[in-house]
C-alpha cells in the first residue's frame, strides 16, 4: 500500500509475465518500504540476481536470489526516494519501481 502526502493511498502494482509458456511472477513487498524489502520470484531459471539501483541508474547493491525464489534486501540505510529493483536470470528479466519511505 502506498500512502500519498495528502493521506490518500493505493496499492502497488504486481507484475505477471508469461515467458516461454510458463508463468513468471515477480513480487516486491512492501511497497513503499521502510527497512526490509522482500522479493519473490515464481520461476527461477539458473542463477537469479536482484539489482537495486537509484533513479539515475547507479547500482546500489546486487544480491543473489535463494533457490526457493526469495530474497530479502535491507533498504534501511538508503535515502528516501524511488529505486529500481531488477530481477534477472538465464531466461527472464523484469524491473519494477520501489518507493523508500
mmCIF file of the C-alpha atoms, coordinates in Angstrom:
data_MODEL
# 
_entry.id   MODEL 
# 
loop_
_atom_site.group_PDB 
_atom_site.id 
_atom_site.type_symbol 
_atom_site.label_atom_id 
_atom_site.label_alt_id 
_atom_site.label_comp_id 
_atom_site.label_asym_id 
_atom_site.label_entity_id 
_atom_site.label_seq_id 
_atom_site.pdbx_PDB_ins_code 
_atom_site.Cartn_x 
_atom_site.Cartn_y 
_atom_site.Cartn_z 
_atom_site.occupancy 
_atom_site.B_iso_or_equiv 
_atom_site.pdbx_formal_charge 
_atom_site.auth_seq_id 
_atom_site.auth_comp_id 
_atom_site.auth_asym_id 
_atom_site.auth_atom_id 
_atom_site.pdbx_PDB_model_num 
ATOM 1   C CA . UNK A 1 1   ? 0.000  0.000   0.000   1.00 0.00 ? 1   UNK A CA 1 
ATOM 2   C CA . UNK A 1 2   ? 1.392  3.397   -0.995  1.00 0.00 ? 2   UNK A CA 1 
ATOM 3   C CA . UNK A 1 3   ? 0.391  6.437   1.066   1.00 0.00 ? 3   UNK A CA 1 
ATOM 4   C CA . UNK A 1 4   ? 0.321  9.830   -0.647  1.00 0.00 ? 4   UNK A CA 1 
ATOM 5   C CA . UNK A 1 5   ? 1.397  13.092  1.018   1.00 0.00 ? 5   UNK A CA 1 
ATOM 6   C CA . UNK A 1 6   ? -2.286 14.055  1.392   1.00 0.00 ? 6   UNK A CA 1 
ATOM 7   C CA . UNK A 1 7   ? -3.024 10.827  3.299   1.00 0.00 ? 7   UNK A CA 1 
ATOM 8   C CA . UNK A 1 8   ? -4.714 9.061   0.381   1.00 0.00 ? 8   UNK A CA 1 
ATOM 9   C CA . UNK A 1 9   ? -3.458 5.601   -0.558  1.00 0.00 ? 9   UNK A CA 1 
ATOM 10  C CA . UNK A 1 10  ? -3.387 2.963   -3.279  1.00 0.00 ? 10  UNK A CA 1 
ATOM 11  C CA . UNK A 1 11  ? -1.879 -0.491  -3.700  1.00 0.00 ? 11  UNK A CA 1 
ATOM 12  C CA . UNK A 1 12  ? 1.322  -1.010  -5.663  1.00 0.00 ? 12  UNK A CA 1 
ATOM 13  C CA . UNK A 1 13  ? 1.202  -2.986  -8.901  1.00 0.00 ? 13  UNK A CA 1 
ATOM 14  C CA . UNK A 1 14  ? 2.058  -6.714  -9.010  1.00 0.00 ? 14  UNK A CA 1 
ATOM 15  C CA . UNK A 1 15  ? 3.692  -7.734  -12.289 1.00 0.00 ? 15  UNK A CA 1 
ATOM 16  C CA . UNK A 1 16  ? 2.966  -11.037 -14.110 1.00 0.00 ? 16  UNK A CA 1 
ATOM 17  C CA . UNK A 1 17  ? 4.565  -12.196 -17.342 1.00 0.00 ? 17  UNK A CA 1 
ATOM 18  C CA . UNK A 1 18  ? 4.379  -15.350 -19.468 1.00 0.00 ? 18  UNK A CA 1 
ATOM 19  C CA . UNK A 1 19  ? 7.861  -16.449 -20.619 1.00 0.00 ? 19  UNK A CA 1 
ATOM 20  C CA . UNK A 1 20  ? 8.335  -19.494 -22.870 1.00 0.00 ? 20  UNK A CA 1 
ATOM 21  C CA . UNK A 1 21  ? 4.895  -20.813 -21.943 1.00 0.00 ? 21  UNK A CA 1 
ATOM 22  C CA . UNK A 1 22  ? 5.462  -20.675 -18.178 1.00 0.00 ? 22  UNK A CA 1 
ATOM 23  C CA . UNK A 1 23  ? 4.139  -18.074 -15.789 1.00 0.00 ? 23  UNK A CA 1 
ATOM 24  C CA . UNK A 1 24  ? 6.731  -15.707 -14.321 1.00 0.00 ? 24  UNK A CA 1 
ATOM 25  C CA . UNK A 1 25  ? 5.716  -13.702 -11.259 1.00 0.00 ? 25  UNK A CA 1 
ATOM 26  C CA . UNK A 1 26  ? 7.953  -11.075 -9.663  1.00 0.00 ? 26  UNK A CA 1 
ATOM 27  C CA . UNK A 1 27  ? 6.704  -9.534  -6.433  1.00 0.00 ? 27  UNK A CA 1 
ATOM 28  C CA . UNK A 1 28  ? 8.425  -6.942  -4.228  1.00 0.00 ? 28  UNK A CA 1 
ATOM 29  C CA . UNK A 1 29  ? 6.767  -6.038  -0.945  1.00 0.00 ? 29  UNK A CA 1 
ATOM 30  C CA . UNK A 1 30  ? 6.015  -3.962  0.996   1.00 0.00 ? 30  UNK A CA 1 
ATOM 31  C CA . UNK A 1 31  ? 5.944  -1.097  -1.459  1.00 0.00 ? 31  UNK A CA 1 
ATOM 32  C CA . UNK A 1 32  ? 6.547  1.530   -0.172  1.00 0.00 ? 32  UNK A CA 1 
ATOM 33  C CA . UNK A 1 33  ? 9.256  0.036   2.032   1.00 0.00 ? 33  UNK A CA 1 
ATOM 34  C CA . UNK A 1 34  ? 10.818 1.380   5.216   1.00 0.00 ? 34  UNK A CA 1 
ATOM 35  C CA . UNK A 1 35  ? 13.517 -1.148  6.076   1.00 0.00 ? 35  UNK A CA 1 
ATOM 36  C CA . UNK A 1 36  ? 13.288 -4.694  4.655   1.00 0.00 ? 36  UNK A CA 1 
ATOM 37  C CA . UNK A 1 37  ? 12.161 -5.423  1.087   1.00 0.00 ? 37  UNK A CA 1 
ATOM 38  C CA . UNK A 1 38  ? 11.023 -8.969  0.325   1.00 0.00 ? 38  UNK A CA 1 
ATOM 39  C CA . UNK A 1 39  ? 11.390 -10.330 -3.217  1.00 0.00 ? 39  UNK A CA 1 
ATOM 40  C CA . UNK A 1 40  ? 9.525  -13.376 -4.503  1.00 0.00 ? 40  UNK A CA 1 
ATOM 41  C CA . UNK A 1 41  ? 10.053 -14.932 -7.929  1.00 0.00 ? 41  UNK A CA 1 
ATOM 42  C CA . UNK A 1 42  ? 7.844  -17.809 -9.056  1.00 0.00 ? 42  UNK A CA 1 
ATOM 43  C CA . UNK A 1 43  ? 10.142 -19.415 -11.619 1.00 0.00 ? 43  UNK A CA 1 
ATOM 44  C CA . UNK A 1 44  ? 13.914 -19.005 -11.265 1.00 0.00 ? 44  UNK A CA 1 
ATOM 45  C CA . UNK A 1 45  ? 15.880 -20.378 -14.225 1.00 0.00 ? 45  UNK A CA 1 
ATOM 46  C CA . UNK A 1 46  ? 19.578 -20.716 -13.453 1.00 0.00 ? 46  UNK A CA 1 
ATOM 47  C CA . UNK A 1 47  ? 21.213 -18.119 -11.238 1.00 0.00 ? 47  UNK A CA 1 
ATOM 48  C CA . UNK A 1 48  ? 18.729 -15.399 -10.250 1.00 0.00 ? 48  UNK A CA 1 
ATOM 49  C CA . UNK A 1 49  ? 20.097 -11.980 -9.325  1.00 0.00 ? 49  UNK A CA 1 
ATOM 50  C CA . UNK A 1 50  ? 18.431 -8.856  -7.931  1.00 0.00 ? 50  UNK A CA 1 
ATOM 51  C CA . UNK A 1 51  ? 19.995 -5.443  -8.545  1.00 0.00 ? 51  UNK A CA 1 
ATOM 52  C CA . UNK A 1 52  ? 18.834 -2.315  -6.721  1.00 0.00 ? 52  UNK A CA 1 
ATOM 53  C CA . UNK A 1 53  ? 19.604 0.986   -8.470  1.00 0.00 ? 53  UNK A CA 1 
ATOM 54  C CA . UNK A 1 54  ? 18.759 4.579   -7.732  1.00 0.00 ? 54  UNK A CA 1 
ATOM 55  C CA . UNK A 1 55  ? 16.606 6.503   -10.198 1.00 0.00 ? 55  UNK A CA 1 
ATOM 56  C CA . UNK A 1 56  ? 19.732 7.677   -12.098 1.00 0.00 ? 56  UNK A CA 1 
ATOM 57  C CA . UNK A 1 57  ? 20.696 4.055   -12.766 1.00 0.00 ? 57  UNK A CA 1 
ATOM 58  C CA . UNK A 1 58  ? 23.589 3.909   -10.265 1.00 0.00 ? 58  UNK A CA 1 
ATOM 59  C CA . UNK A 1 59  ? 23.800 0.378   -8.834  1.00 0.00 ? 59  UNK A CA 1 
ATOM 60  C CA . UNK A 1 60  ? 23.345 0.313   -5.058  1.00 0.00 ? 60  UNK A CA 1 
ATOM 61  C CA . UNK A 1 61  ? 23.582 -3.443  -4.477  1.00 0.00 ? 61  UNK A CA 1 
ATOM 62  C CA . UNK A 1 62  ? 23.441 -6.863  -6.109  1.00 0.00 ? 62  UNK A CA 1 
ATOM 63  C CA . UNK A 1 63  ? 22.065 -9.916  -4.361  1.00 0.00 ? 63  UNK A CA 1 
ATOM 64  C CA . UNK A 1 64  ? 21.573 -13.496 -5.454  1.00 0.00 ? 64  UNK A CA 1 
ATOM 65  C CA . UNK A 1 65  ? 18.071 -14.959 -5.155  1.00 0.00 ? 65  UNK A CA 1 
ATOM 66  C CA . UNK A 1 66  ? 17.707 -18.039 -2.930  1.00 0.00 ? 66  UNK A CA 1 
ATOM 67  C CA . UNK A 1 67  ? 16.930 -21.415 -4.529  1.00 0.00 ? 67  UNK A CA 1 
ATOM 68  C CA . UNK A 1 68  ? 13.299 -21.071 -3.371  1.00 0.00 ? 68  UNK A CA 1 
ATOM 69  C CA . UNK A 1 69  ? 12.938 -17.833 -5.383  1.00 0.00 ? 69  UNK A CA 1 
ATOM 70  C CA . UNK A 1 70  ? 13.105 -15.427 -2.446  1.00 0.00 ? 70  UNK A CA 1 
ATOM 71  C CA . UNK A 1 71  ? 15.421 -12.639 -1.366  1.00 0.00 ? 71  UNK A CA 1 
ATOM 72  C CA . UNK A 1 72  ? 15.385 -10.168 1.494   1.00 0.00 ? 72  UNK A CA 1 
ATOM 73  C CA . UNK A 1 73  ? 17.018 -6.789  0.925   1.00 0.00 ? 73  UNK A CA 1 
ATOM 74  C CA . UNK A 1 74  ? 17.829 -4.286  3.645   1.00 0.00 ? 74  UNK A CA 1 
ATOM 75  C CA . UNK A 1 75  ? 16.847 -0.794  2.477   1.00 0.00 ? 75  UNK A CA 1 
ATOM 76  C CA . UNK A 1 76  ? 17.089 0.807   5.912   1.00 0.00 ? 76  UNK A CA 1 
ATOM 77  C CA . UNK A 1 77  ? 20.304 2.720   5.160   1.00 0.00 ? 77  UNK A CA 1 
ATOM 78  C CA . UNK A 1 78  ? 19.051 4.106   1.836   1.00 0.00 ? 78  UNK A CA 1 
ATOM 79  C CA . UNK A 1 79  ? 17.709 7.637   1.459   1.00 0.00 ? 79  UNK A CA 1 
ATOM 80  C CA . UNK A 1 80  ? 14.002 8.212   0.874   1.00 0.00 ? 80  UNK A CA 1 
ATOM 81  C CA . UNK A 1 81  ? 13.079 8.093   -2.800  1.00 0.00 ? 81  UNK A CA 1 
ATOM 82  C CA . UNK A 1 82  ? 12.385 5.846   -5.778  1.00 0.00 ? 82  UNK A CA 1 
ATOM 83  C CA . UNK A 1 83  ? 14.578 2.824   -6.518  1.00 0.00 ? 83  UNK A CA 1 
ATOM 84  C CA . UNK A 1 84  ? 14.620 0.360   -9.414  1.00 0.00 ? 84  UNK A CA 1 
ATOM 85  C CA . UNK A 1 85  ? 14.637 -3.315  -8.476  1.00 0.00 ? 85  UNK A CA 1 
ATOM 86  C CA . UNK A 1 86  ? 15.744 -5.501  -11.386 1.00 0.00 ? 86  UNK A CA 1 
ATOM 87  C CA . UNK A 1 87  ? 15.470 -9.278  -11.375 1.00 0.00 ? 87  UNK A CA 1 
ATOM 88  C CA . UNK A 1 88  ? 17.424 -11.254 -13.963 1.00 0.00 ? 88  UNK A CA 1 
ATOM 89  C CA . UNK A 1 89  ? 18.189 -14.935 -14.538 1.00 0.00 ? 89  UNK A CA 1 
ATOM 90  C CA . UNK A 1 90  ? 19.169 -17.082 -17.539 1.00 0.00 ? 90  UNK A CA 1 
ATOM 91  C CA . UNK A 1 91  ? 15.762 -16.639 -19.232 1.00 0.00 ? 91  UNK A CA 1 
ATOM 92  C CA . UNK A 1 92  ? 13.853 -13.636 -17.926 1.00 0.00 ? 92  UNK A CA 1 
ATOM 93  C CA . UNK A 1 93  ? 14.307 -10.180 -16.505 1.00 0.00 ? 93  UNK A CA 1 
ATOM 94  C CA . UNK A 1 94  ? 11.937 -7.640  -15.020 1.00 0.00 ? 94  UNK A CA 1 
ATOM 95  C CA . UNK A 1 95  ? 12.390 -4.207  -13.434 1.00 0.00 ? 95  UNK A CA 1 
ATOM 96  C CA . UNK A 1 96  ? 9.952  -2.625  -11.004 1.00 0.00 ? 96  UNK A CA 1 
ATOM 97  C CA . UNK A 1 97  ? 9.933  0.659   -9.078  1.00 0.00 ? 97  UNK A CA 1 
ATOM 98  C CA . UNK A 1 98  ? 10.003 0.650   -5.291  1.00 0.00 ? 98  UNK A CA 1 
ATOM 99  C CA . UNK A 1 99  ? 9.392  3.666   -3.073  1.00 0.00 ? 99  UNK A CA 1 
ATOM 100 C CA . UNK A 1 100 ? 11.534 4.027   0.067   1.00 0.00 ? 100 UNK A CA 1 
ATOM 101 C CA . UNK A 1 101 ? 9.967  5.995   2.943   1.00 0.00 ? 101 UNK A CA 1 
# 
